[in-house]
């Protein structure tokens, strides 16, 4: 029987290592606009997000958004949006990526309370769907096409 890794690699998928955190999240290193950051992989998040405090870090051009964010115990949060960004994980790359920005303080507070490192943002279902993502939970690996 062929392994998942071999099967997906033959289909053109890129292998991306995941780190399993103390808070039972998968974390991935990604680059936005060529700048590296740490992100939670969240299949339940509809959009890929970055904290408002990381606008300068990732050289993001933002505009106001009418959409309110909710999640991880917080609701009705003001958001901004940044369009036309590049996103990379290992050798997988996409251009013209839209990123939602909002205050991730509550997320990072929860992580640090549990002795986990804070994150720059969240890789959401928008990217995972576009990349036809496959998560190998046992091998702690994300595959992207």
Backbone as a printed PyTorch tensor [residue, N CA C, xyz], in Angstrom:
tensor([[[  0.8370,  -1.1780,   0.0000],
         [  0.0000,   0.0000,   0.0000],
         [  0.8820,   1.2420,   0.0000]],

        [[  0.5570,   2.1770,  -0.8750],
         [  1.3320,   3.3980,  -1.0340],
         [  1.1080,   4.3490,   0.1510]],

        [[  2.1700,   5.0200,   0.5880],
         [  2.0350,   5.9560,   1.7090],
         [  1.3350,   7.2310,   1.2420]],

        [[  0.7220,   7.9250,   2.1900],
         [  0.0610,   9.1910,   1.8940],
         [  1.0730,  10.1940,   1.3460]],

        [[  2.2440,  10.2590,   1.9510],
         [  3.2950,  11.1760,   1.5110],
         [  3.6630,  10.9400,   0.0520]],

        [[  3.9020,   9.6890,  -0.3030],
         [  4.2980,   9.3620,  -1.6750],
         [  3.1600,   9.6680,  -2.6480]],

        [[  1.9480,   9.3000,  -2.2780],
         [  0.7870,   9.5460,  -3.1330],
         [  0.6130,  11.0370,  -3.4110]],

        [[  0.6320,  11.8470,  -2.3570],
         [  0.4180,  13.2870,  -2.5240],
         [  1.5890,  13.9590,  -3.2360]],

        [[  2.8000,  13.5200,  -2.9490],
         [  3.9720,  14.0780,  -3.6270],
         [  3.8980,  13.8070,  -5.1280]],

        [[  3.4780,  12.6120,  -5.4950],
         [  3.3180,  12.2820,  -6.9170],
         [  2.2320,  13.1190,  -7.5800]],

        [[  1.2720,  13.5860,  -6.8110],
         [  0.1820,  14.4280,  -7.3250],
         [  0.5600,  15.9140,  -7.3340]],

        [[  1.8070,  16.2370,  -6.9420],
         [  2.2760,  17.6160,  -6.9900],
         [  2.0680,  18.4250,  -5.7240]],

        [[  1.7730,  17.7680,  -4.6260],
         [  1.5960,  18.4730,  -3.3570],
         [  2.9440,  18.8290,  -2.7360]],

        [[  2.9560,  19.9270,  -2.0000],
         [  4.1300,  20.3800,  -1.2710],
         [  3.9630,  19.9830,   0.1940]],

        [[  5.0100,  19.4380,   0.7780],
         [  4.9910,  18.9960,   2.1770],
         [  5.4150,  20.1570,   3.0830]],

        [[  4.5790,  20.4530,   4.0910],
         [  4.8600,  21.5360,   5.0300],
         [  4.8070,  20.9580,   6.4460]],

        [[  5.8960,  21.0650,   7.2060],
         [  5.8910,  20.5350,   8.5690],
         [  5.0200,  21.3760,   9.5000]],

        [[  4.3710,  20.6930,  10.4310],
         [  3.5490,  21.3550,  11.4360],
         [  4.1540,  21.1020,  12.8110]],

        [[  3.9650,  22.0470,  13.6990],
         [  4.3860,  21.9000,  15.0840],
         [  3.1280,  21.7740,  15.9410]],

        [[  3.0610,  20.7360,  16.7590],
         [  1.9240,  20.5450,  17.6500],
         [  2.2360,  21.2570,  18.9630]],

        [[  1.4110,  22.2330,  19.3300],
         [  1.7030,  23.0780,  20.4880],
         [  1.1430,  22.4950,  21.7860]],

        [[  1.5190,  23.1210,  22.8860],
         [  1.0350,  22.7300,  24.2100],
         [ -0.4680,  22.9530,  24.3460]],

        [[ -1.0410,  23.7720,  23.4660],
         [ -2.4800,  24.0580,  23.5140],
         [ -3.2730,  23.1910,  22.5370]],

        [[ -2.6440,  22.1430,  22.0180],
         [ -3.2710,  21.2070,  21.0720],
         [ -3.6590,  21.8660,  19.7500]],

        [[ -2.8710,  22.8180,  19.3240],
         [ -3.0450,  23.4370,  18.0110],
         [ -1.8740,  23.0260,  17.1230]],

        [[ -2.1230,  23.0320,  15.8290],
         [ -1.0190,  22.9070,  14.8930],
         [ -0.5700,  24.3060,  14.5240]],

        [[  0.7240,  24.4870,  14.5100],
         [  1.3290,  25.7660,  14.1760],
         [  2.1860,  25.5600,  12.9340]],

        [[  2.2130,  26.5680,  12.0690],
         [  2.9800,  26.4940,  10.8340],
         [  3.7600,  27.7910,  10.6590]],

        [[  4.9400,  27.6720,  10.0890],
         [  5.7210,  28.8560,   9.7410],
         [  5.3550,  29.2210,   8.3070]],

        [[  5.0090,  30.4880,   8.1090],
         [  4.6500,  30.9780,   6.7760],
         [  5.2860,  32.3420,   6.5710]],

        [[  5.4070,  32.7200,   5.3130],
         [  5.9140,  34.0490,   4.9850],
         [  4.8120,  34.8410,   4.3060]],

        [[  4.6050,  36.0450,   4.7940],
         [  3.7170,  36.9920,   4.1310],
         [  4.5990,  38.1020,   3.5950]],

        [[  4.4860,  38.3440,   2.3050],
         [  5.3050,  39.3660,   1.6460],
         [  6.7920,  39.1590,   1.9320]],

        [[  7.1900,  37.8790,   1.9900],
         [  8.5900,  37.5200,   2.1840],
         [  9.0800,  37.5520,   3.6180]],

        [[  8.1880,  37.8490,   4.5700],
         [  8.5730,  37.9840,   5.9700],
         [  7.9670,  36.8370,   6.7800]],

        [[  8.8130,  36.1590,   7.5120],
         [  8.4180,  34.9500,   8.2400],
         [  7.5940,  35.2630,   9.4870]],

        [[  6.6450,  34.3590,   9.7730],
         [  5.8270,  34.4720,  10.9700],
         [  5.3180,  33.1130,  11.3990]],

        [[  4.7490,  33.0680,  12.6020],
         [  4.2010,  31.8400,  13.1690],
         [  2.6750,  31.9500,  13.1600]],

        [[  1.9960,  30.9020,  12.6580],
         [  0.5520,  30.9300,  12.4780],
         [ -0.0860,  29.6590,  13.0070]],

        [[ -1.2670,  29.8060,  13.5990],
         [ -2.0800,  28.6550,  13.9610],
         [ -2.8060,  28.1960,  12.7070]],

        [[ -2.8370,  26.8980,  12.4880],
         [ -3.6110,  26.3190,  11.3970],
         [ -5.0180,  26.0750,  11.9390]],

        [[ -6.0190,  26.7210,  11.3320],
         [ -7.3750,  26.6520,  11.8790],
         [ -8.3850,  26.3720,  10.7740]],

        [[ -8.8020,  25.1150,  10.6650],
         [ -9.7680,  24.7330,   9.6340],
         [-11.1340,  25.3510,   9.8810]],

        [[-11.3860,  25.8100,  11.0880],
         [-12.6700,  26.4170,  11.4230],
         [-12.7080,  27.9260,  11.2180]],

        [[-11.5680,  28.5200,  10.9320],
         [-11.5230,  29.9630,  10.6650],
         [-11.8120,  30.1840,   9.1880]],

        [[-12.7860,  30.9950,   8.8900],
         [-13.1650,  31.1900,   7.4850],
         [-12.1020,  31.9410,   6.7000]],

        [[-11.3690,  32.8240,   7.3660],
         [-10.3620,  33.6450,   6.6750],
         [ -9.0000,  33.5270,   7.3310]],

        [[ -7.9800,  33.7680,   6.5230],
         [ -6.6280,  33.8820,   7.0370],
         [ -6.5030,  35.2630,   7.6590]],

        [[ -5.9510,  35.2990,   8.8620],
         [ -5.9360,  36.5340,   9.6460],
         [ -4.5350,  36.8260,  10.1770]],

        [[ -4.3010,  38.1080,  10.4040],
         [ -3.0710,  38.5750,  11.0350],
         [ -3.4720,  39.5850,  12.1030]],

        [[ -2.7080,  39.6310,  13.1760],
         [ -2.9780,  40.5950,  14.2340],
         [ -2.7100,  42.0200,  13.7750]],

        [[ -3.5060,  42.9530,  14.2670],
         [ -3.3270,  44.3630,  13.9310],
         [ -1.9310,  44.8640,  14.2770]],

        [[ -1.3260,  44.2700,  15.2930],
         [  0.0120,  44.6890,  15.7080],
         [  1.1050,  44.2350,  14.7320]],

        [[  0.7410,  43.4710,  13.7020],
         [  1.7230,  42.9430,  12.7450],
         [  1.6620,  43.6240,  11.3790]],

        [[  0.9130,  44.7100,  11.2690],
         [  0.7770,  45.4090,   9.9810],
         [  2.1450,  45.8240,   9.4500]],

        [[  2.9370,  46.4740,  10.2630],
         [  4.2700,  46.9150,   9.8240],
         [  5.2100,  45.7320,   9.6320]],

        [[  5.1160,  44.7390,  10.5090],
         [  5.9970,  43.5660,  10.4310],
         [  5.9260,  42.9080,   9.0550]],

        [[  4.7060,  42.7780,   8.5140],
         [  4.5130,  42.1110,   7.2210],
         [  4.3630,  43.0880,   6.0490]],

        [[  4.5990,  44.3670,   6.2900],
         [  4.4760,  45.3900,   5.2390],
         [  3.1140,  45.3350,   4.5540]],

        [[  2.0600,  45.3680,   5.3440],
         [  0.7000,  45.2500,   4.8120],
         [  0.1040,  46.6250,   4.5270]],

        [[ -0.5600,  46.7230,   3.3970],
         [ -1.3550,  47.9080,   3.0800],
         [ -2.7940,  47.5540,   3.4190]],

        [[ -3.4110,  48.3220,   4.3110],
         [ -4.7240,  47.9530,   4.8190],
         [ -5.7780,  48.9920,   4.4770]],

        [[ -7.0060,  48.5350,   4.5440],
         [ -8.1570,  49.4190,   4.4060],
         [ -9.2190,  48.9530,   5.3890]],

        [[-10.0850,  49.8770,   5.7680],
         [-11.1490,  49.5490,   6.7200],
         [-12.0880,  48.5200,   6.1120]],

        [[-12.7170,  47.7490,   6.9800],
         [-13.6650,  46.7290,   6.5460],
         [-14.9390,  46.8660,   7.3760]],

        [[-16.0690,  46.5960,   6.7500],
         [-17.3550,  46.6310,   7.4430],
         [-17.6160,  45.3440,   8.2210]],

        [[-16.8650,  44.3030,   7.9040],
         [-17.0680,  42.9930,   8.5090],
         [-16.5500,  42.9930,   9.9410]],

        [[-17.3080,  42.4010,  10.8450],
         [-16.8960,  42.2420,  12.2330],
         [-16.4050,  40.8050,  12.4110]],

        [[-15.3350,  40.6490,  13.1720],
         [-14.7740,  39.3200,  13.4070],
         [-15.2880,  38.7480,  14.7150]],

        [[-15.3390,  37.4250,  14.7650],
         [-15.7140,  36.7200,  15.9870],
         [-14.9310,  35.4210,  16.0430]],

        [[-14.6480,  34.9840,  17.2470],
         [-13.9620,  33.7050,  17.3980],
         [-13.1200,  33.6700,  18.6470]],

        [[-12.8190,  32.4890,  19.1030],
         [-11.9590,  32.2580,  20.2730],
         [-12.3830,  33.0940,  21.4690]],

        [[-13.6820,  33.1830,  21.6890],
         [-14.1770,  33.8580,  22.8770],
         [-14.4020,  35.3490,  22.7280]],

        [[-14.1310,  35.9100,  21.5830],
         [-14.3510,  37.3460,  21.3580],
         [-15.3230,  37.5200,  20.1950]],

        [[-16.1300,  38.5770,  20.2710],
         [-17.0930,  38.8360,  19.2020],
         [-17.1010,  40.3170,  18.8390]],

        [[-17.6710,  40.5960,  17.6780],
         [-17.9100,  41.9680,  17.2360],
         [-16.6410,  42.8090,  17.1530]],

        [[-15.5270,  42.2020,  16.7490],
         [-14.2530,  42.9110,  16.6830],
         [-14.1270,  43.6440,  15.3500]],

        [[-13.6250,  44.8650,  15.4080],
         [-13.3900,  45.6430,  14.2000],
         [-12.2690,  44.9990,  13.3890]],

        [[-12.4040,  45.0580,  12.0710],
         [-11.3990,  44.4480,  11.2120],
         [-10.9140,  45.4340,  10.1600]],

        [[ -9.7710,  45.0900,   9.6020],
         [ -9.2430,  45.7430,   8.4170],
         [ -8.9440,  44.6280,   7.4300]],

        [[ -8.7080,  45.0020,   6.1850],
         [ -8.3840,  43.9990,   5.1800],
         [ -7.1490,  44.4590,   4.4050]],

        [[ -6.3500,  43.4980,   4.0040],
         [ -5.1770,  43.7620,   3.1850],
         [ -5.2300,  42.8240,   1.9900]],

        [[ -5.1430,  43.3980,   0.7980],
         [ -5.2450,  42.6000,  -0.4250],
         [ -3.8990,  42.5760,  -1.1460]],

        [[ -3.7810,  41.6670,  -2.0860],
         [ -2.5980,  41.5660,  -2.9490],
         [ -1.3120,  41.2960,  -2.1760]],

        [[ -1.3740,  40.3390,  -1.2660],
         [ -0.2000,  39.9080,  -0.5150],
         [  0.2980,  38.5770,  -1.0500]],

        [[  1.5710,  38.2980,  -0.8390],
         [  2.0950,  36.9760,  -1.1760],
         [  2.1160,  36.1440,   0.1040]],

        [[  1.8850,  34.8470,  -0.0560],
         [  1.9010,  33.9060,   1.0620],
         [  2.7190,  32.6940,   0.6390]],

        [[  3.6630,  32.2900,   1.5040],
         [  4.5170,  31.1380,   1.2270],
         [  4.5690,  30.2170,   2.4360]],

        [[  4.5300,  28.9210,   2.1570],
         [  4.8030,  27.8960,   3.1610],
         [  5.7020,  26.8770,   2.4750]],

        [[  6.9260,  26.7760,   2.9570],
         [  7.9490,  25.9720,   2.2810],
         [  8.0660,  26.4770,   0.8400]],

        [[  7.8870,  25.5980,  -0.1730],
         [  8.0000,  26.0560,  -1.5650],
         [  6.6370,  26.3670,  -2.1980]],

        [[  5.5510,  26.2130,  -1.4380],
         [  4.2120,  26.5560,  -1.9120],
         [  4.0470,  28.0690,  -1.8280]],

        [[  3.5770,  28.6990,  -2.9090],
         [  3.4380,  30.1580,  -2.9510],
         [  2.1420,  30.5630,  -3.6330]],

        [[  1.5560,  31.6400,  -3.1340],
         [  0.3880,  32.2500,  -3.7790],
         [  0.5430,  33.7610,  -3.7310]],

        [[  0.0500,  34.4000,  -4.7780],
         [  0.0300,  35.8600,  -4.8440],
         [ -1.4170,  36.3230,  -4.7480]],

        [[ -1.5950,  37.6000,  -4.5290],
         [ -2.9300,  38.2180,  -4.4440],
         [ -3.7800,  37.6030,  -3.3380]],

        [[ -3.1580,  37.3680,  -2.1980],
         [ -3.8570,  36.7840,  -1.0560],
         [ -4.4730,  37.9020,  -0.2150]],

        [[ -5.7530,  37.7290,   0.1140],
         [ -6.4530,  38.6690,   0.9890],
         [ -6.2900,  38.2120,   2.4290]],

        [[ -5.9670,  39.1680,   3.3060],
         [ -5.7700,  38.8680,   4.7170],
         [ -6.6510,  39.7920,   5.5440]],

        [[ -7.3490,  39.2170,   6.5010],
         [ -8.1660,  39.9840,   7.4340],
         [ -7.3120,  40.2960,   8.6550]],

        [[ -7.3930,  41.5260,   9.1230],
         [ -6.6320,  41.9430,  10.2910],
         [ -7.5700,  42.3170,  11.4210]],

        [[ -7.2700,  41.8040,  12.6040],
         [ -8.0200,  42.1970,  13.7940],
         [ -7.1460,  41.9590,  15.0240]],

        [[ -7.6230,  42.3960,  16.1650],
         [ -6.8670,  42.2990,  17.4090],
         [ -6.8150,  40.8450,  17.8780]],

        [[ -5.6190,  40.2830,  17.8750],
         [ -5.4190,  38.8920,  18.3060],
         [ -4.9040,  38.8010,  19.7360]],

        [[ -5.0180,  39.8760,  20.4890],
         [ -4.5230,  39.8830,  21.8670],
         [ -5.1260,  38.7550,  22.6940]],

        [[ -6.4440,  38.5440,  22.5470],
         [ -7.1030,  37.4900,  23.3320],
         [ -6.5800,  36.1010,  22.9730]],

        [[ -6.2550,  35.8790,  21.7080],
         [ -5.7010,  34.5920,  21.2740],
         [ -4.3160,  34.4010,  21.8850]],

        [[ -3.4720,  35.4130,  21.7490],
         [ -2.0970,  35.3000,  22.2550],
         [ -2.0450,  35.2590,  23.7710]],

        [[ -2.9760,  35.9190,  24.4480],
         [ -3.0430,  35.8220,  25.9140],
         [ -3.3480,  34.3880,  26.3330]],

        [[ -4.3030,  33.7730,  25.6570],
         [ -4.6540,  32.3850,  25.9670],
         [ -3.4670,  31.4530,  25.7030]],

        [[ -2.7420,  31.6900,  24.6370],
         [ -1.5760,  30.8450,  24.3320],
         [ -0.4940,  30.9860,  25.3980]],

        [[ -0.1760,  32.2190,  25.7640],
         [  0.9080,  32.4270,  26.7220],
         [  0.5440,  31.9380,  28.1260]],

        [[ -0.7340,  31.9910,  28.4760],
         [ -1.1730,  31.4430,  29.7690],
         [ -0.8370,  29.9550,  29.8570]],

        [[ -0.8780,  29.2760,  28.7160],
         [ -0.5860,  27.8410,  28.6600],
         [  0.8560,  27.5570,  28.2340]],

        [[  1.7160,  28.5440,  28.4270],
         [  3.1480,  28.4140,  28.1180],
         [  3.4380,  28.1100,  26.6500]],

        [[  2.5740,  28.5870,  25.7580],
         [  2.8180,  28.4720,  24.3250],
         [  3.2540,  29.8430,  23.8070]],

        [[  3.9420,  29.8530,  22.6950],
         [  4.4040,  31.1130,  22.1190],
         [  3.2570,  31.8340,  21.4120]],

        [[  3.2670,  33.1690,  21.4380],
         [  2.2450,  33.9240,  20.6950],
         [  2.4350,  33.7270,  19.1880]],

        [[  1.3770,  33.9870,  18.4320],
         [  1.4170,  33.8240,  16.9770],
         [  1.1680,  35.1660,  16.2910]],

        [[  1.5720,  35.2330,  15.0420],
         [  1.3290,  36.4290,  14.2320],
         [ -0.0710,  36.4050,  13.6310]],

        [[ -0.6190,  35.1880,  13.4650],
         [ -1.9270,  35.0970,  12.8430],
         [ -2.4380,  33.6750,  12.7380]],

        [[ -3.4060,  33.5250,  11.8340],
         [ -4.1220,  32.2640,  11.6480],
         [ -4.2060,  31.9570,  10.1560]],

        [[ -3.8520,  30.7500,   9.7800],
         [ -4.0760,  30.2860,   8.4080],
         [ -5.4530,  29.6300,   8.4220]],

        [[ -6.3860,  30.1980,   7.6580],
         [ -7.7690,  29.7530,   7.6870],
         [ -8.1810,  28.9030,   6.5030]],

        [[ -9.4640,  28.5600,   6.5120],
         [-10.0350,  27.6700,   5.5010],
         [ -9.9670,  28.2500,   4.0950]],

        [[ -9.9270,  29.5680,   3.9500],
         [ -9.8270,  30.1650,   2.6210],
         [ -8.5770,  29.6670,   1.8950]],

        [[ -7.4590,  29.6950,   2.5700],
         [ -6.1950,  29.2370,   1.9850],
         [ -6.1770,  27.7130,   1.8780]],

        [[ -6.6300,  27.0400,   2.9180],
         [ -6.6090,  25.5780,   2.9130],
         [ -7.4560,  25.0120,   1.7780]],

        [[ -8.5840,  25.6420,   1.5120],
         [ -9.4500,  25.1870,   0.4240],
         [ -8.7990,  25.4370,  -0.9420]],

        [[ -8.2640,  26.6450,  -1.1380],
         [ -7.6090,  26.9770,  -2.4130],
         [ -6.4270,  26.0590,  -2.6950]],

        [[ -5.7330,  25.6590,  -1.6340],
         [ -4.5350,  24.8200,  -1.7870],
         [ -4.8520,  23.3320,  -1.7580]],

        [[ -6.1450,  22.9870,  -1.7120],
         [ -6.5600,  21.5860,  -1.6330],
         [ -5.7970,  20.8590,  -0.5280]],

        [[ -5.7600,  21.4820,   0.6390],
         [ -4.9430,  21.0130,   1.7590],
         [ -5.3530,  19.6360,   2.2670]],

        [[ -4.3390,  18.8900,   2.6380],
         [ -4.5170,  17.6020,   3.3050],
         [ -3.6530,  17.6570,   4.5590]],

        [[ -4.2630,  17.3460,   5.7000],
         [ -3.5300,  17.3500,   6.9630],
         [ -3.3130,  15.9070,   7.4000]],

        [[ -2.0480,  15.5500,   7.5950],
         [ -1.6980,  14.2440,   8.1530],
         [ -1.4190,  14.4790,   9.6360]],

        [[ -2.4240,  14.2120,  10.4680],
         [ -2.3200,  14.4940,  11.8940],
         [ -1.2370,  13.6580,  12.5640]],

        [[ -1.1310,  12.4040,  12.1750],
         [ -0.1400,  11.5060,  12.7930],
         [  1.2890,  11.9480,  12.5000]],

        [[  1.5480,  12.3610,  11.2590],
         [  2.8960,  12.7610,  10.8600],
         [  3.1540,  14.2490,  11.0650]],

        [[  2.1320,  14.9870,  11.5550],
         [  2.2480,  16.4330,  11.7890],
         [  2.7320,  17.1400,  10.5300]],

        [[  2.0000,  16.8950,   9.4380],
         [  2.3790,  17.4290,   8.1380],
         [  1.1470,  17.9740,   7.4160]],

        [[  1.3590,  19.1080,   6.7700],
         [  0.3340,  19.7220,   5.9180],
         [  0.8090,  19.5610,   4.4840]],

        [[ -0.0960,  19.1470,   3.6000],
         [  0.2210,  19.0360,   2.1810],
         [ -0.6180,  20.0640,   1.4240]],

        [[  0.0380,  20.8320,   0.5570],
         [ -0.6240,  21.8800,  -0.2200],
         [ -0.3410,  21.7050,  -1.6920]],

        [[ -1.3380,  21.9540,  -2.5220],
         [ -1.1650,  21.8300,  -3.9720],
         [ -1.2280,  23.2050,  -4.6100]]])
